[in-house]
Amino acid sequence: MSVKVTFVDNHTINIADDAQINAWNSSETIVANHEFHSNTVFSGSLQDNRVFGKADSATALRALLGSADWFSLKGEPKKVYKTSAILSLETV
């Protein structure tokens, strides 16, 4: 099973259950000249039961992307997606 992610510009990607996902949040350190950092919130796949329990793929991905600012897929390490640009998730 996979989840189709549609972005606001109508670009779509499919994320399979075994896809390796990296997700993180942006953060700003107010001290020291406004340094910007990212904090990893997840690195793994939707099949990682210790994280998502028995949730189906769409539910697990919705929870993950709802709590992260950015994500990338292992096969495309130079491409980064902004979660606020997501329009919809669909199980396919």
C-alpha beads as a LAMMPS data file, in Angstrom:
LAMMPS data file: protein, C-alpha beads

92 atoms
91 bonds

1 atom types
1 bond types

-500.0 500.0 xlo xhi
-500.0 500.0 ylo yhi
-500.0 500.0 zlo zhi

Masses

1 110.0

Atoms # bond

1 1 1 0.000 0.000 0.000
2 1 1 1.156 3.573 -0.561
3 1 1 -0.033 7.089 0.066
4 1 1 -0.364 9.671 -2.685
5 1 1 0.693 13.125 -1.479
6 1 1 -0.676 16.041 -3.492
7 1 1 0.874 19.465 -3.056
8 1 1 -0.815 22.826 -3.595
9 1 1 0.852 23.166 -7.025
10 1 1 -0.727 19.791 -8.054
11 1 1 2.653 18.004 -7.946
12 1 1 2.198 14.491 -6.538
13 1 1 4.458 11.863 -5.005
14 1 1 3.670 8.344 -3.817
15 1 1 5.130 7.193 -0.524
16 1 1 5.235 3.407 -0.106
17 1 1 5.034 1.757 3.318
18 1 1 8.706 0.802 3.119
19 1 1 9.959 4.206 1.916
20 1 1 12.629 5.700 4.145
21 1 1 11.425 9.100 5.340
22 1 1 13.387 11.789 7.133
23 1 1 11.373 14.525 8.815
24 1 1 12.433 17.485 10.873
25 1 1 11.337 20.782 12.373
26 1 1 13.014 24.120 11.914
27 1 1 14.181 25.972 14.989
28 1 1 15.790 29.283 15.712
29 1 1 18.254 29.947 18.466
30 1 1 17.544 33.485 19.639
31 1 1 20.928 33.726 21.310
32 1 1 23.986 34.175 19.086
33 1 1 22.777 36.156 16.099
34 1 1 19.635 34.199 15.248
35 1 1 21.213 30.894 14.280
36 1 1 18.875 28.521 12.485
37 1 1 18.870 24.759 12.984
38 1 1 16.758 21.726 12.211
39 1 1 15.774 19.010 14.662
40 1 1 15.084 15.514 13.362
41 1 1 11.673 14.246 14.471
42 1 1 11.668 10.984 12.489
43 1 1 13.932 8.815 10.395
44 1 1 12.542 5.479 9.218
45 1 1 9.597 3.970 7.343
46 1 1 5.854 3.711 7.892
47 1 1 6.421 0.018 8.661
48 1 1 8.242 1.002 11.846
49 1 1 5.688 -0.474 14.279
50 1 1 7.433 0.809 17.369
51 1 1 6.519 4.327 16.282
52 1 1 3.146 4.003 14.555
53 1 1 1.675 0.914 16.199
54 1 1 -1.197 -0.529 14.193
55 1 1 -2.062 2.691 12.346
56 1 1 -2.677 2.383 8.613
57 1 1 -0.261 4.149 6.264
58 1 1 -2.381 7.249 5.662
59 1 1 -3.006 7.740 9.386
60 1 1 0.667 7.271 10.237
61 1 1 1.791 9.644 7.491
62 1 1 -0.848 12.204 8.482
63 1 1 0.420 12.125 12.072
64 1 1 4.047 12.405 11.004
65 1 1 3.605 15.171 8.439
66 1 1 1.229 17.047 10.719
67 1 1 3.969 17.394 13.302
68 1 1 6.961 18.079 11.025
69 1 1 7.960 21.172 9.046
70 1 1 9.977 19.420 6.326
71 1 1 10.504 15.901 4.966
72 1 1 12.594 14.072 2.403
73 1 1 12.687 10.561 0.958
74 1 1 15.812 8.416 0.970
75 1 1 15.805 7.972 -2.822
76 1 1 15.781 11.729 -3.317
77 1 1 18.140 13.111 -0.647
78 1 1 18.568 16.481 -2.368
79 1 1 14.813 17.118 -2.657
80 1 1 13.101 18.477 0.431
81 1 1 9.351 18.990 0.808
82 1 1 7.645 21.608 2.995
83 1 1 4.735 20.009 4.827
84 1 1 2.664 23.205 4.768
85 1 1 2.535 22.844 0.952
86 1 1 0.594 19.560 1.217
87 1 1 -2.974 19.738 -0.062
88 1 1 -4.083 16.131 0.473
89 1 1 -3.129 12.542 1.299
90 1 1 -4.827 9.617 -0.412
91 1 1 -4.384 5.879 0.120
92 1 1 -3.684 4.205 -3.227

Bonds

1 1 1 2
2 1 2 3
3 1 3 4
4 1 4 5
5 1 5 6
6 1 6 7
7 1 7 8
8 1 8 9
9 1 9 10
10 1 10 11
11 1 11 12
12 1 12 13
13 1 13 14
14 1 14 15
15 1 15 16
16 1 16 17
17 1 17 18
18 1 18 19
19 1 19 20
20 1 20 21
21 1 21 22
22 1 22 23
23 1 23 24
24 1 24 25
25 1 25 26
26 1 26 27
27 1 27 28
28 1 28 29
29 1 29 30
30 1 30 31
31 1 31 32
32 1 32 33
33 1 33 34
34 1 34 35
35 1 35 36
36 1 36 37
37 1 37 38
38 1 38 39
39 1 39 40
40 1 40 41
41 1 41 42
42 1 42 43
43 1 43 44
44 1 44 45
45 1 45 46
46 1 46 47
47 1 47 48
48 1 48 49
49 1 49 50
50 1 50 51
51 1 51 52
52 1 52 53
53 1 53 54
54 1 54 55
55 1 55 56
56 1 56 57
57 1 57 58
58 1 58 59
59 1 59 60
60 1 60 61
61 1 61 62
62 1 62 63
63 1 63 64
64 1 64 65
65 1 65 66
66 1 66 67
67 1 67 68
68 1 68 69
69 1 69 70
70 1 70 71
71 1 71 72
72 1 72 73
73 1 73 74
74 1 74 75
75 1 75 76
76 1 76 77
77 1 77 78
78 1 78 79
79 1 79 80
80 1 80 81
81 1 81 82
82 1 82 83
83 1 83 84
84 1 84 85
85 1 85 86
86 1 86 87
87 1 87 88
88 1 88 89
89 1 89 90
90 1 90 91
91 1 91 92
